[in-house]
Amino acid sequence: MKKINLHLSKRTLINTLLAILLVLVVTVPMWLIGRDTLGEAVIALLYLLPVVWVTYRFGRLPGICAAITAALAFDFLFIPPFYTFAVARLEGWLVLAIFLSVAVIVVGRIHDSISMAREATFMYELSAALFGVRTQEAVTYTLASQIQQLFQASLVRVIYRCKDSTSNIVVSRPEGVERDDRPDRIIPVLNSWGLVSEIQIWGGDFVELPPEDSALLKNFATQAARAFEFTQNLENEKRVRAGN
């Protein structure tokens, strides 16, 4: 688990450094053109472009860092007195405060919109994938495959506790990967019979896992519970018909 968190921190640091670098790259041509030519309003709008792109590409934290870097560069180069972080006039403070506020709000809105759209898309894909399954094995396989693809996880293990058997169904994706450490996320799957399954997720190097109490992981558990209950009812019906 510590190794995965280290990878996540390293990736976040790299993305943050890239965000800062992009803001500085955008700053150079504006500084060469000059404040008098562009004007403070145009400079502020131009600084929002890398902030928006970074947030869309890398996420909230690099976006916030890009916004702060842009505000500092704006103050240092384009708000009198120049080449200092001091602000001489109230007007300068207002311009800086408005820019930073707008940048932070934009970062938050973009991040939330992307997250909601991504989660809605995945839940639709998961529902569609589970719609046609007819066995507990198929549900277990589908859950492991879909969740591993979504989070690019190093390992996803789904354990189904068979109601009428002492053995469990265990599916891991990717196949052949074993982990002895504690999963980064453990999602219990409950239905009317109690605990029927457990989803274990070990994070990867590309997508950060949501908190355990997030709506997305709760939706996973709800979809899984319904699918397992549906397939169990199908099997019960088959047994009743076979008995008749």
C-alpha positions as CSV (number, residue, x, y, z in Angstrom):
1,M,0.0,0.0,0.0
2,K,2.8,2.4,0.8
3,K,4.4,1.7,-2.6
4,I,1.2,2.7,-4.4
5,N,0.8,5.9,-2.4
6,L,4.3,6.8,-3.3
7,H,3.6,6.3,-7.0
8,L,0.5,8.4,-6.7
9,S,2.4,11.2,-5.0
10,K,5.1,11.1,-7.6
11,R,2.6,11.3,-10.4
12,T,0.8,14.2,-8.8
13,L,4.1,16.0,-8.3
14,I,5.0,15.6,-12.0
15,N,1.6,16.8,-13.1
16,T,1.9,19.8,-10.8
17,L,5.3,20.7,-12.1
18,L,4.0,20.4,-15.6
19,A,1.2,22.7,-14.7
20,I,3.5,25.3,-13.3
21,L,5.8,25.0,-16.3
22,L,2.9,25.6,-18.7
23,V,1.9,28.8,-16.9
24,L,5.4,30.0,-17.1
25,V,5.6,29.2,-20.8
26,V,2.4,31.2,-21.4
27,T,3.8,34.1,-19.4
28,V,6.9,34.6,-21.6
29,P,5.1,35.8,-24.8
30,M,2.8,38.0,-22.7
31,W,5.8,39.6,-20.9
32,L,7.5,40.2,-24.3
33,I,4.4,41.8,-25.8
34,G,4.0,43.9,-22.7
35,R,1.3,45.0,-20.2
36,D,0.6,48.2,-22.0
37,T,-0.2,46.5,-25.2
38,L,-2.3,43.6,-23.9
39,G,-4.0,45.2,-20.8
40,E,-4.7,43.6,-17.5
41,A,-8.1,42.1,-18.6
42,V,-6.6,40.3,-21.6
43,I,-3.7,39.0,-19.5
44,A,-6.1,37.6,-16.9
45,L,-8.1,35.9,-19.6
46,L,-5.0,34.4,-21.3
47,Y,-3.8,33.1,-17.9
48,L,-7.2,31.3,-17.5
49,L,-6.4,29.2,-20.6
50,P,-3.6,27.1,-19.1
51,V,-5.5,26.8,-15.9
52,V,-8.5,25.4,-17.6
53,W,-6.4,23.0,-19.8
54,V,-4.4,21.7,-16.8
55,T,-7.5,21.1,-14.8
56,Y,-9.1,19.2,-17.7
57,R,-6.0,17.1,-18.3
58,F,-4.5,16.5,-14.8
59,G,-7.2,17.2,-12.3
60,R,-8.0,19.6,-9.4
61,L,-4.7,19.8,-7.5
62,P,-2.5,20.7,-10.5
63,G,-5.3,23.1,-11.6
64,I,-5.2,24.9,-8.3
65,C,-1.4,25.1,-8.4
66,A,-1.6,26.5,-12.0
67,A,-4.0,29.1,-10.8
68,I,-1.8,30.2,-7.9
69,T,1.3,30.3,-10.2
70,A,-0.6,32.4,-12.7
71,A,-1.7,34.8,-9.9
72,L,1.9,35.2,-8.7
73,A,3.2,35.7,-12.2
74,F,0.4,38.2,-12.9
75,D,1.3,40.1,-9.7
76,F,5.1,40.0,-10.3
77,L,5.2,41.0,-13.9
78,F,2.0,42.9,-14.7
79,I,0.7,44.7,-11.6
80,P,2.6,47.8,-10.4
81,P,5.1,47.9,-8.8
82,F,6.7,45.5,-11.2
83,Y,9.1,42.7,-10.3
84,T,7.9,42.5,-6.8
85,F,5.0,40.7,-5.1
86,A,3.9,43.9,-3.4
87,V,0.8,45.6,-4.7
88,A,0.7,49.4,-4.4
89,R,-2.9,50.2,-5.3
90,L,-6.3,48.9,-4.2
91,E,-7.1,48.4,-7.9
92,G,-4.3,45.9,-8.2
93,W,-5.5,44.0,-5.2
94,L,-9.0,43.8,-6.6
95,V,-7.7,42.6,-10.0
96,L,-5.6,39.9,-8.4
97,A,-8.3,38.8,-6.0
98,I,-10.9,38.6,-8.8
99,F,-8.6,36.6,-11.0
100,L,-7.6,34.1,-8.4
101,S,-11.3,33.7,-7.3
102,V,-12.5,33.1,-10.8
103,A,-9.6,30.7,-11.5
104,V,-10.3,28.6,-8.4
105,I,-14.1,28.5,-9.1
106,V,-13.4,27.5,-12.7
107,V,-11.0,24.7,-11.6
108,G,-13.7,23.3,-9.2
109,R,-16.5,23.4,-11.7
110,I,-14.4,21.7,-14.4
111,H,-13.2,19.0,-12.1
112,D,-16.7,18.3,-10.8
113,S,-18.2,18.3,-14.2
114,I,-15.6,15.9,-15.6
115,S,-16.0,13.6,-12.6
116,M,-19.8,13.5,-12.8
117,A,-19.7,12.8,-16.5
118,R,-17.1,10.1,-16.1
119,E,-19.0,8.4,-13.3
120,A,-22.3,8.5,-15.2
121,T,-20.7,7.0,-18.2
122,F,-19.1,4.2,-16.3
123,M,-22.3,3.4,-14.4
124,Y,-24.1,3.1,-17.7
125,E,-21.5,0.8,-19.1
126,L,-21.5,-1.3,-15.9
127,S,-25.3,-1.6,-16.0
128,A,-25.2,-2.5,-19.6
129,A,-22.5,-5.2,-19.0
130,L,-24.4,-6.7,-16.1
131,F,-27.8,-6.7,-17.9
132,G,-27.2,-9.9,-19.8
133,V,-25.4,-12.0,-17.2
134,R,-27.2,-15.0,-15.8
135,T,-24.7,-16.6,-13.3
136,Q,-22.8,-15.4,-10.2
137,E,-19.5,-16.3,-12.0
138,A,-20.4,-14.0,-14.9
139,V,-21.3,-11.2,-12.5
140,T,-18.1,-11.6,-10.6
141,Y,-16.0,-11.6,-13.8
142,T,-17.8,-8.5,-15.2
143,L,-17.4,-6.5,-12.0
144,A,-13.7,-7.3,-11.7
145,S,-13.0,-6.5,-15.4
146,Q,-15.1,-3.2,-15.5
147,I,-13.7,-1.8,-12.3
148,Q,-10.1,-2.7,-13.2
149,Q,-10.5,-0.9,-16.6
150,L,-12.1,2.2,-15.0
151,F,-9.4,2.8,-12.4
152,Q,-6.5,1.2,-14.3
153,A,-6.0,-0.6,-11.0
154,S,-3.0,-2.8,-10.4
155,L,-5.4,-5.4,-9.1
156,V,-9.1,-5.9,-8.6
157,R,-10.4,-8.9,-6.7
158,V,-14.1,-9.7,-6.4
159,I,-15.1,-12.4,-3.9
160,Y,-18.6,-13.9,-4.1
161,R,-19.8,-15.8,-1.0
162,C,-21.8,-18.6,-2.4
163,K,-25.0,-19.0,-0.4
164,D,-25.4,-22.8,-0.8
165,S,-21.8,-23.7,-0.9
166,T,-18.7,-23.7,1.3
167,S,-16.5,-22.4,-1.5
168,N,-16.4,-18.9,-2.8
169,I,-16.1,-17.5,-6.3
170,V,-13.0,-15.4,-6.6
171,V,-12.0,-13.4,-9.7
172,S,-9.0,-11.2,-10.1
173,R,-8.1,-8.8,-12.8
174,P,-5.5,-8.7,-14.3
175,E,-5.1,-12.4,-14.1
176,G,-1.9,-13.8,-12.5
177,V,-1.3,-10.8,-10.3
178,E,-1.1,-11.5,-6.5
179,R,-1.0,-9.0,-3.7
180,D,-0.5,-9.8,0.0
181,D,-0.9,-6.2,1.3
182,R,-4.2,-4.7,2.3
183,P,-6.3,-3.3,-0.5
184,D,-6.6,0.4,-0.9
185,R,-10.4,0.1,-1.1
186,I,-12.7,-2.6,0.2
187,I,-16.3,-2.4,-0.9
188,P,-18.8,-4.7,0.9
189,V,-21.7,-5.8,-1.2
190,L,-24.9,-6.3,0.8
191,N,-28.4,-7.4,-0.2
192,S,-31.4,-8.9,1.6
193,W,-29.3,-12.0,2.5
194,G,-26.6,-10.1,4.1
195,L,-22.9,-9.8,3.0
196,V,-22.8,-11.6,-0.4
197,S,-19.6,-10.2,-1.9
198,E,-16.6,-8.1,-1.4
199,I,-14.8,-5.9,-4.0
200,Q,-11.1,-5.3,-3.3
201,I,-9.2,-2.7,-5.2
202,W,-5.4,-2.0,-5.3
203,G,-4.7,1.4,-7.0
204,G,-2.5,1.8,-10.1
205,D,-0.3,4.6,-11.3
206,F,-2.6,6.5,-13.6
207,V,-6.0,7.0,-11.9
208,E,-6.5,8.1,-8.3
209,L,-9.1,6.0,-6.4
210,P,-12.1,7.8,-4.9
211,P,-12.8,7.7,-1.2
212,E,-14.4,4.6,0.2
213,D,-17.6,6.6,1.2
214,S,-17.9,8.1,-2.3
215,A,-21.1,7.9,-4.2
216,L,-19.4,6.1,-7.1
217,L,-18.2,3.2,-4.9
218,K,-21.6,3.0,-3.2
219,N,-23.2,2.7,-6.6
220,F,-20.8,-0.2,-7.4
221,A,-22.0,-2.0,-4.4
222,T,-25.7,-1.4,-5.2
223,Q,-25.3,-2.6,-8.8
224,A,-23.4,-5.6,-7.7
225,A,-25.9,-6.5,-5.0
226,R,-28.8,-6.3,-7.5
227,A,-26.9,-8.4,-10.1
228,F,-26.0,-11.1,-7.6
229,E,-29.6,-11.3,-6.2
230,F,-31.0,-11.5,-9.7
231,T,-28.8,-14.3,-10.8
232,Q,-29.4,-16.2,-7.5
233,N,-33.2,-15.9,-8.1
234,L,-32.7,-17.3,-11.6
235,E,-30.8,-20.3,-10.2
236,N,-33.5,-20.8,-7.6
237,E,-36.2,-20.8,-10.3
238,K,-34.2,-23.4,-12.3
239,R,-33.9,-25.7,-9.3
240,V,-37.7,-25.4,-8.7
241,R,-38.4,-26.3,-12.3
242,A,-36.0,-29.1,-12.3
243,G,-37.6,-30.5,-9.1
244,N,-41.0,-30.5,-10.8
